[in-house]
Structure formats: C-alpha cells, structure tokens
Amino acid sequence: MMTKSEKNRQFILEFYKAINGNKKTRTSLALFISDQKLTTHLLFLEQLFPKFRLIPEEITAEQDRVIVRAELTGKHTGELEGIPPTQKNINTAFAIGYRIENNKIIDHWFITDQIELIKQLGLATLLDEMLKSNPD
C-alpha cells in the first residue's frame, strides 16, 4: 500500500502527464486544482506558450506537500502586454511547491528566473530600455 507521500507524488506526475502538450482550460485544470491563483497562472502561461510542457527533474513528497524542480518548455506564440509573439522556443527552470488535499492542489508557491526567460525571448534590450526610462 502506498503512503500519503507516495500517492501525492504520483498525483503530481499524473497531473503533469495530463496537461503536458495539451491545451489547458479552466475545466481540464479543475480536475487537479482547486487553487484559483494556480489555475489563473497556468492559463496565463497557456496564452503565451500554448500547449507548454512541465518536465519534472526532481520530486520530493512529504505528507500533503510535494516540491518539484522542473523545466518549462514551450514556444512564445501569444501576445504579452502589447509585446507581439517572438516565435522563440523557451526552456526555463523553476521550482514549485504544492499542497494537496483530497486529490486536488489546494495551495502552491513557485520560483523562477524571470530574467532568464526574458533573455530567451530576446526581450532583454526591451527590458533595458524600460529600466532606463523608469529608474525607480
């Protein structure tokens, strides 16, 4: 019989398998997530990088918490705050922590290198210009 930690680790793997390479919708995400902030964030990423993939590299599970170190891969084909799609492929590292209850993600946190993502999209010069025009 699997422990709670093992079940939650398996749940996250099933979640990644279900969404990877597929269009993410509020309905499809609701099968795994009750945390609306996470749903909103994933739908935002889906708009920018349709059918993006989350590739787990390391997973640690302890009771109701699962921590994943992973890669986000996709192609920038969606507009971002007036910036047109770059058509560039991205591959950026992130870490995310989930709290799971009754086979649903109920809370999360994540960290990523947003500057690296901006560089991969070729938008670093735009960022430099924005910082120069608004030094605060």
C-alpha positions as CSV (number, residue, x, y, z in Angstrom):
1,M,0.0,0.0,0.0
2,M,1.3,3.5,-0.9
3,T,1.9,6.1,1.7
4,K,0.3,9.5,1.5
5,S,3.6,11.0,0.3
6,E,3.8,8.4,-2.5
7,K,0.2,9.0,-3.5
8,N,0.7,12.7,-3.7
9,R,3.9,12.3,-5.7
10,Q,2.1,10.0,-8.1
11,F,-0.8,12.6,-8.3
12,I,1.6,15.3,-9.4
13,L,3.1,13.1,-12.1
14,E,-0.4,12.3,-13.4
15,F,-1.2,16.0,-13.4
16,Y,1.9,16.8,-15.5
17,K,1.1,13.9,-17.8
18,A,-2.5,15.1,-18.3
19,I,-1.6,18.7,-19.1
20,N,1.7,18.4,-21.0
21,G,1.4,19.1,-24.7
22,N,-2.3,19.7,-24.3
23,K,-4.4,22.8,-24.3
24,K,-5.0,23.9,-20.7
25,T,-8.5,25.1,-19.9
26,R,-10.3,26.0,-16.7
27,T,-12.2,22.7,-16.9
28,S,-9.2,20.5,-17.5
29,L,-7.2,22.1,-14.7
30,A,-10.2,21.8,-12.3
31,L,-9.7,18.1,-12.4
32,F,-6.5,18.6,-10.4
33,I,-6.6,22.1,-8.9
34,S,-8.8,24.0,-6.5
35,D,-6.2,26.8,-6.0
36,Q,-7.6,29.6,-8.3
37,K,-4.3,31.5,-8.3
38,L,-2.5,28.5,-9.8
39,T,-5.3,28.0,-12.3
40,T,-5.0,31.7,-13.4
41,H,-1.2,31.4,-13.6
42,L,-1.3,28.3,-15.8
43,L,-4.0,29.8,-18.1
44,F,-1.8,32.9,-18.5
45,L,1.2,30.7,-19.4
46,E,-1.1,28.8,-21.8
47,Q,-2.0,32.0,-23.5
48,L,1.7,32.9,-24.1
49,F,3.1,29.4,-24.7
50,P,0.2,27.2,-26.0
51,K,0.5,23.5,-25.0
52,F,3.6,24.2,-22.9
53,R,5.2,21.3,-21.1
54,L,6.4,20.9,-17.5
55,I,9.3,18.5,-17.3
56,P,10.0,17.3,-13.7
57,E,13.6,16.8,-12.9
58,E,13.3,16.1,-9.1
59,I,10.3,15.5,-6.9
60,T,10.2,15.4,-3.2
61,A,7.0,14.5,-1.3
62,E,6.3,14.7,2.4
63,Q,2.7,14.1,3.5
64,D,0.4,16.7,1.9
65,R,3.3,18.6,0.3
66,V,5.1,18.0,-3.0
67,I,8.1,20.0,-4.2
68,V,9.1,19.8,-7.8
69,R,12.2,21.1,-9.6
70,A,11.4,21.2,-13.3
71,E,11.7,22.8,-16.7
72,L,9.0,24.8,-18.5
73,T,9.3,24.4,-22.3
74,G,7.2,25.9,-25.0
75,K,7.0,28.3,-27.9
76,H,6.1,32.0,-27.5
77,T,3.1,32.4,-29.8
78,G,0.9,34.6,-27.6
79,E,1.0,38.3,-27.0
80,L,2.3,39.6,-23.7
81,E,1.2,43.0,-22.5
82,G,1.4,44.5,-26.0
83,I,4.6,42.7,-26.9
84,P,4.0,40.5,-30.0
85,P,4.8,36.8,-30.1
86,T,8.5,36.2,-30.7
87,Q,8.0,32.7,-32.0
88,K,11.0,31.6,-29.9
89,N,11.2,28.4,-28.0
90,I,11.8,28.7,-24.3
91,N,13.3,26.3,-21.7
92,T,13.4,27.7,-18.2
93,A,14.0,26.2,-14.8
94,F,11.6,26.6,-11.9
95,A,10.7,25.1,-8.6
96,I,7.2,24.8,-7.3
97,G,5.7,23.5,-4.1
98,Y,2.2,22.1,-3.9
99,R,-0.1,21.3,-1.1
100,I,-2.6,18.5,-1.9
101,E,-5.8,17.6,-0.2
102,N,-8.4,15.1,-1.4
103,N,-6.7,14.7,-4.8
104,K,-6.6,18.4,-5.5
105,I,-3.9,21.0,-5.4
106,I,-5.2,23.5,-2.8
107,D,-2.1,25.8,-2.5
108,H,1.2,26.4,-4.2
109,W,4.3,28.6,-4.4
110,F,6.9,28.9,-7.1
111,I,10.2,30.5,-8.0
112,T,11.7,31.0,-11.4
113,D,14.4,33.1,-13.1
114,Q,12.2,35.6,-15.0
115,I,15.2,37.5,-16.3
116,E,16.5,34.3,-18.0
117,L,13.0,33.9,-19.6
118,I,13.2,37.5,-20.9
119,K,16.6,36.8,-22.4
120,Q,15.4,33.6,-24.1
121,L,12.6,35.6,-25.7
122,G,15.1,38.1,-27.0
123,L,13.4,40.9,-24.9
124,A,16.4,41.8,-22.8
125,T,17.1,45.0,-24.8
126,L,13.4,46.0,-24.3
127,L,13.8,45.4,-20.5
128,D,17.0,47.5,-20.5
129,E,15.1,50.4,-22.3
130,M,12.2,50.1,-19.8
131,L,14.6,50.2,-16.8
132,K,16.5,53.3,-18.3
133,S,13.2,55.2,-18.9
134,N,11.9,54.4,-15.3
135,P,14.9,54.1,-12.9
136,D,12.6,53.8,-9.9
